Amino acid sequence: MTTTRENGSLYTKVINGIATLEFGHPASNSFPAVLLERLEKELEKLSEDEEVKVIILRSEGDRAFCAGASFDELLAVENMQQGKVFFSGFANVINAMRSCKKLIIGRIQGKTVGGGVGLAAACDYCFATEQAAIKLSELSIGIGPFVIAPAIERKMGVAALAELTLAAQDWKNAYWAKEKGLYARVFESIGEMDKELQFFSEKLASYNPAALYEMKKVLWEGTEKWGSLLQERAAISGELVLSDFTRNALSKIKNS
């Protein structure tokens, strides 16, 4: 069942120390600003919840995992400040994932674009299906994946970031993403993935919480400046989105 709510949906359930955090939006699980803010706050809450040992991040339905930021809100940006605020949404969520005290497992069931690739990269471990192709199309509309680039580079390396970014019209399949380090495991079906995901998350939740937290800190060493870095990147995108090139590209997409 997928949501029909204009601002999307966000649900959390905690069973046996495993928090399943599910987001949804009728436009291919894209993120309006209000939903990104809710996700950020929920991650901060789960980080401090002593009942929670592990977090699973997933989206609704059996098709797209995440189509990135809201296209309608992108079109509505009128000045640099609005632009920075718009692009800060994913910056704040990635920083919340980075600083979360709990390990986050991504469940990527389908295609993922833009900010959705950033979310996957900010997970500590990702399960995916063969349908979980990825694409960074930002350069084709005159901006770039500046906010999510640090997360992608950290997980996949500069060469993979360049390949994804510069070939802005090309989809990369799930096995390519696994080879580059974005996904840990790829499955033929959602059913197979969910079975292994349940087993894996139960195992993790049975381990020493203090050890898991220390491991989380080790995995994210060297990212301490991301709080300011990602905001700086949001400002770059916020300026570029006002360019004539981007305005023309967006209007063509809207009218196509």
C-alpha positions as CSV (number, residue, x, y, z in Angstrom):
1,M,0.0,0.0,0.0
2,T,1.5,3.4,-1.0
3,T,0.6,6.7,0.4
4,T,-1.5,9.3,-1.4
5,R,-0.5,12.1,1.0
6,E,0.8,15.2,-0.7
7,N,3.6,15.7,1.9
8,G,4.3,12.0,2.0
9,S,4.4,9.6,5.0
10,L,6.8,8.4,7.6
11,Y,6.3,5.4,9.9
12,T,8.5,3.8,12.5
13,K,8.0,0.5,14.2
14,V,10.4,-1.1,16.7
15,I,10.4,-4.9,17.2
16,N,13.0,-6.7,19.2
17,G,15.4,-3.8,19.1
18,I,15.1,-3.3,15.3
19,A,13.6,0.0,14.2
20,T,12.1,0.0,10.7
21,L,11.8,3.5,9.4
22,E,9.7,3.7,6.2
23,F,9.1,6.8,4.1
24,G,6.7,7.2,1.2
25,H,5.5,9.7,-1.4
26,P,3.1,9.3,-4.3
27,A,5.7,10.7,-6.7
28,S,8.1,7.7,-6.7
29,N,9.0,8.2,-3.1
30,S,10.5,11.6,-3.6
31,F,11.1,14.0,-0.8
32,P,9.3,17.3,-0.2
33,A,11.1,19.5,2.4
34,V,8.6,18.7,5.2
35,L,9.2,14.9,4.8
36,L,13.0,15.4,4.8
37,E,12.7,17.4,8.0
38,R,10.5,14.7,9.6
39,L,13.1,12.0,8.6
40,E,15.9,14.0,10.1
41,K,14.0,14.4,13.4
42,E,13.0,10.8,13.5
43,L,16.7,9.7,13.0
44,E,17.7,12.0,15.9
45,K,15.0,10.5,18.1
46,L,16.0,6.9,17.3
47,S,19.6,7.7,17.9
48,E,18.8,8.3,21.6
49,D,16.2,5.5,22.0
50,E,17.8,2.9,24.2
51,E,15.3,0.2,23.0
52,V,16.7,0.6,19.4
53,K,19.8,-1.4,18.5
54,V,19.7,-1.2,14.7
55,I,17.7,0.9,12.2
56,I,16.4,-0.3,8.8
57,L,15.7,2.5,6.3
58,R,13.2,1.6,3.6
59,S,10.6,3.1,1.3
60,E,7.1,2.2,0.4
61,G,6.0,-0.1,-2.4
62,D,7.9,-2.4,-4.7
63,R,9.1,0.0,-7.3
64,A,11.3,3.1,-6.9
65,F,13.3,3.4,-3.7
66,C,13.6,7.2,-4.0
67,A,13.3,9.7,-6.8
68,G,15.3,12.4,-4.8
69,A,14.0,15.8,-3.9
70,S,10.6,17.2,-4.8
71,F,10.6,18.4,-8.4
72,D,7.7,20.8,-7.7
73,E,9.6,22.4,-4.9
74,L,12.7,22.7,-7.0
75,L,10.7,24.6,-9.6
76,A,9.3,26.9,-6.9
77,V,12.8,28.2,-5.8
78,E,12.9,32.0,-6.4
79,N,16.1,33.2,-4.7
80,M,19.4,32.0,-3.3
81,Q,18.2,31.7,0.3
82,Q,15.2,29.5,-0.8
83,G,17.6,27.5,-2.9
84,K,20.0,26.9,0.0
85,V,17.1,25.8,2.2
86,F,15.8,23.4,-0.4
87,F,19.2,21.7,-0.9
88,S,19.8,21.7,2.9
89,G,17.1,19.1,3.3
90,F,19.2,16.2,2.2
91,A,22.3,17.7,3.9
92,N,20.5,17.6,7.2
93,V,19.3,14.0,6.7
94,I,22.7,12.8,5.7
95,N,24.3,14.5,8.7
96,A,21.6,12.9,11.0
97,M,22.5,9.5,9.5
98,R,26.2,10.2,10.0
99,S,25.8,11.2,13.6
100,C,23.2,8.7,14.5
101,K,24.4,6.4,17.3
102,K,22.8,3.3,15.7
103,L,23.9,1.5,12.6
104,I,21.6,2.0,9.6
105,I,20.8,-0.7,7.1
106,G,19.4,0.4,3.8
107,R,16.8,-1.6,2.0
108,I,16.9,-0.6,-1.7
109,Q,14.2,-2.3,-3.6
110,G,14.1,-0.3,-6.8
111,K,15.5,2.6,-8.9
112,T,17.2,5.4,-7.1
113,V,18.0,8.9,-8.3
114,G,19.9,11.9,-7.0
115,G,19.3,12.4,-3.3
116,G,18.1,8.8,-3.0
117,V,21.6,7.7,-4.0
118,G,22.9,9.9,-1.2
119,L,20.6,8.2,1.3
120,A,21.8,4.8,0.2
121,A,25.4,6.0,0.5
122,A,24.8,7.3,4.0
123,C,23.6,3.9,5.2
124,D,26.2,1.8,6.9
125,Y,25.2,-1.4,5.0
126,C,22.8,-1.8,2.0
127,F,20.7,-4.7,0.8
128,A,19.4,-4.2,-2.8
129,T,17.5,-6.0,-5.5
130,E,18.5,-6.4,-9.2
131,Q,16.0,-3.6,-9.9
132,A,18.0,-1.1,-7.7
133,A,19.7,0.8,-10.5
134,I,21.1,4.3,-9.7
135,K,21.5,7.6,-11.6
136,L,22.8,11.1,-10.8
137,S,21.1,13.3,-13.4
138,E,21.9,16.7,-11.8
139,L,24.5,18.0,-14.3
140,S,22.0,17.5,-17.1
141,I,19.8,20.3,-15.6
142,G,22.7,22.6,-14.8
143,I,23.3,21.8,-11.1
144,G,25.3,19.0,-9.5
145,P,25.1,16.4,-6.8
146,F,27.2,18.6,-4.5
147,V,25.4,17.9,-1.2
148,I,25.4,14.1,-1.6
149,A,28.8,13.9,-3.3
150,P,30.8,13.5,0.0
151,A,28.6,10.5,1.0
152,I,29.0,8.9,-2.4
153,E,32.7,9.5,-2.6
154,R,33.2,8.1,0.9
155,K,31.4,4.9,0.0
156,M,32.3,4.4,-3.6
157,G,35.4,6.5,-4.4
158,V,36.1,9.5,-6.6
159,A,36.2,7.5,-9.8
160,A,32.7,6.1,-9.3
161,L,31.4,9.5,-8.3
162,A,32.9,11.0,-11.5
163,E,31.4,8.1,-13.6
164,L,28.0,8.6,-12.1
165,T,28.0,12.3,-12.2
166,L,29.5,13.0,-15.7
167,A,27.4,10.3,-17.4
168,A,24.3,12.1,-16.1
169,Q,21.8,10.4,-18.4
170,D,23.0,6.9,-17.8
171,W,21.6,4.3,-15.3
172,K,24.1,2.1,-13.5
173,N,22.8,-1.3,-12.6
174,A,22.7,-2.8,-9.1
175,Y,25.7,-5.0,-9.7
176,W,27.8,-2.1,-10.8
177,A,26.7,-0.3,-7.6
178,K,27.7,-3.4,-5.6
179,E,31.1,-3.6,-7.3
180,K,31.8,0.0,-6.4
181,G,30.8,-0.5,-2.7
182,L,27.3,1.1,-2.5
183,Y,25.5,-2.1,-2.0
184,A,26.8,-5.0,0.2
185,R,24.5,-7.6,-1.3
186,V,22.2,-7.8,-4.3
187,F,19.2,-10.2,-4.6
188,E,17.0,-11.4,-7.5
189,S,13.8,-10.7,-5.6
190,I,12.4,-8.5,-2.8
191,G,11.3,-11.7,-1.0
192,E,14.9,-13.1,-1.0
193,M,16.2,-9.7,0.1
194,D,13.8,-9.3,3.0
195,K,14.5,-12.8,4.3
196,E,18.2,-12.1,4.5
197,L,17.7,-8.6,5.7
198,Q,15.6,-9.9,8.7
199,F,18.3,-12.5,9.5
200,F,21.1,-9.9,9.3
201,S,19.4,-7.2,11.3
202,E,18.4,-9.7,14.1
203,K,22.1,-10.8,14.3
204,L,23.3,-7.2,14.5
205,A,20.7,-6.4,17.2
206,S,22.0,-9.3,19.3
207,Y,25.5,-7.8,19.5
208,N,26.9,-5.5,22.2
209,P,25.3,-2.1,21.7
210,A,28.4,-0.3,22.9
211,A,30.5,-2.2,20.4
212,L,28.1,-1.3,17.6
213,Y,28.3,2.3,18.5
214,E,32.1,2.3,18.6
215,M,32.1,0.6,15.2
216,K,29.7,3.3,13.9
217,K,32.2,6.0,15.0
218,V,35.1,4.2,13.3
219,L,33.2,3.9,10.0
220,W,32.5,7.6,10.0
221,E,35.9,8.9,11.0
222,G,37.1,11.9,9.0
223,T,33.6,13.3,8.4
224,E,33.5,15.6,11.4
225,K,33.4,18.7,9.1
226,W,30.4,17.6,7.2
227,G,28.1,19.8,9.3
228,S,29.4,22.9,7.6
229,L,30.6,21.2,4.4
230,L,27.2,20.0,3.3
231,Q,25.6,23.4,4.1
232,E,28.3,25.1,1.9
233,R,27.5,22.6,-0.9
234,A,23.7,23.4,-0.5
235,A,24.5,27.1,-1.0
236,I,26.4,26.2,-4.3
237,S,23.4,24.3,-5.6
238,G,21.0,27.0,-4.4
239,E,22.8,29.5,-6.5
240,L,23.1,27.3,-9.6
241,V,19.4,26.4,-9.6
242,L,18.6,30.1,-10.4
243,S,20.8,30.1,-13.5
244,D,19.2,30.5,-16.9
245,F,20.5,27.1,-18.0
246,T,18.7,25.4,-15.1
247,R,15.5,27.4,-15.5
248,N,15.3,26.5,-19.1
249,A,16.1,22.8,-18.5
250,L,13.4,22.6,-15.8
251,S,10.8,24.3,-17.9
252,K,11.5,21.8,-20.7
253,I,11.1,18.9,-18.3
254,K,7.9,20.3,-16.9
255,N,6.4,20.9,-20.3
256,S,7.5,17.6,-21.8
